[in-house]
């Protein structure tokens, strides 16, 4: 049975909350990983600061700034790369945490890309009837 399509505002909101949720998950994961779960050095490491750049786009995602969604979809690949390298080289808990990081990065990228695409599609769709209504009839 096919699912009903979401209302345009609902699908944009869904991608927004997926992006915010995966970004928050990535921040929490980075902090917990480097401070408590599997730090490089006992007691935590300075590598926990890698979560700091992830905090900057949070306000832009919540305010639905298109520019933020675009650059986050590019920056997230740095964290994805770190996850792949550490999944390949770490053992034990570090490997599992890296796999979670990879999944969160992919979710964040997909959410940002879909958000931008849907908003552009809705903007084009709403601009066409407005342009047709403003042109005089012959």
C-alpha positions in Angstrom: 0.0 0.0 0.0 1.6 3.3 -1.1 2.1 5.9 1.6 0.4 9.2 1.3 2.6 12.1 0.3 3.4 14.6 3.0 2.1 18.1 2.7 4.8 20.4 1.4 5.3 22.1 4.7 5.4 18.7 6.5 8.1 17.2 4.3 10.3 20.3 4.7 9.7 20.3 8.5 10.6 16.6 8.6 13.9 17.1 6.8 14.6 20.1 9.2 14.1 18.0 12.3 16.1 15.1 10.9 19.0 17.5 10.2 18.8 19.1 13.7 18.4 15.7 15.4 21.4 14.1 13.5 23.5 17.2 14.2 22.7 17.1 17.9 23.4 13.4 17.9 26.8 14.0 16.2 27.7 16.7 18.8 26.8 14.4 21.7 28.6 11.4 20.1 31.8 13.4 19.5 31.9 14.7 23.1 31.0 11.4 24.7 33.4 9.5 22.5 36.5 11.6 23.3 35.7 12.3 26.9 34.2 9.1 28.3 33.4 6.2 26.0 36.7 5.6 24.1 39.1 8.5 24.5 42.5 8.4 22.9 44.1 9.0 26.4 42.6 8.0 29.7 40.6 10.8 31.2 39.7 12.4 27.8 41.5 14.2 25.1 41.5 17.5 23.4 40.0 15.8 20.4 36.7 16.5 22.0 37.0 20.0 20.6 36.0 18.6 17.2 32.4 18.9 18.4 32.8 22.7 18.7 32.4 23.5 14.9 29.3 21.4 14.9 27.6 23.8 17.4 27.9 26.8 15.0 25.3 25.7 12.4 22.7 24.6 14.9 21.1 28.1 15.1 21.1 28.4 11.3 19.4 25.0 10.9 16.7 26.0 13.5 16.1 29.3 11.8 15.8 27.5 8.4 18.7 29.4 6.8 19.2 27.9 3.4 22.9 28.8 3.3 23.5 26.9 6.5 21.9 23.8 5.1 24.1 24.0 2.0 27.5 24.4 3.8 26.7 21.9 6.5 26.1 19.3 3.8 29.7 19.9 2.7 31.3 20.1 6.1 29.7 16.9 7.3 32.0 15.0 4.9 35.0 15.8 7.2 33.3 14.0 10.0 32.3 11.2 7.7 35.9 10.8 6.7 37.1 10.7 10.3 34.4 8.0 11.0 35.6 5.9 8.1 39.3 6.2 9.1 38.6 5.3 12.7 36.2 2.5 11.8 39.0 1.0 9.8 41.8 1.6 12.3 40.2 1.5 15.8 39.2 -1.7 17.6 36.5 -2.4 20.1 34.2 0.4 21.2 36.0 2.9 19.0 35.0 1.0 15.9 31.3 0.9 16.9 31.4 4.6 17.7 32.9 5.3 14.3 30.1 3.4 12.6 27.5 5.4 14.5 29.4 8.6 13.4 29.2 7.5 9.8 25.4 6.8 10.1 24.8 10.2 11.7 26.8 12.0 9.0 24.9 10.2 6.2 21.6 11.1 7.9 22.7 14.7 8.2 23.8 14.9 4.6 20.6 13.4 3.3 18.5 15.6 5.5 20.3 18.8 4.4 20.3 17.8 0.7 16.6 17.0 0.8 15.7 20.1 2.7 17.4 22.3 0.1 15.9 20.4 -2.8 12.3 20.5 -1.4 12.5 24.2 -0.5 13.7 25.1 -4.0 11.0 22.9 -5.5 8.3 24.6 -3.4 9.7 28.0 -4.2 9.5 27.3 -7.9 6.1 25.8 -7.6 4.7 28.8 -5.8 6.4 31.3 -8.1 4.8 29.9 -11.3 1.1 30.5 -10.3 2.0 33.9 -9.0 3.7 34.8 -12.3 0.8 33.5 -14.3 -1.7 35.5 -12.2 0.3 38.7 -12.7 0.4 38.5 -16.5 -2.5 40.3 -18.2 -4.8 38.2 -20.3 -4.8 38.9 -24.1 
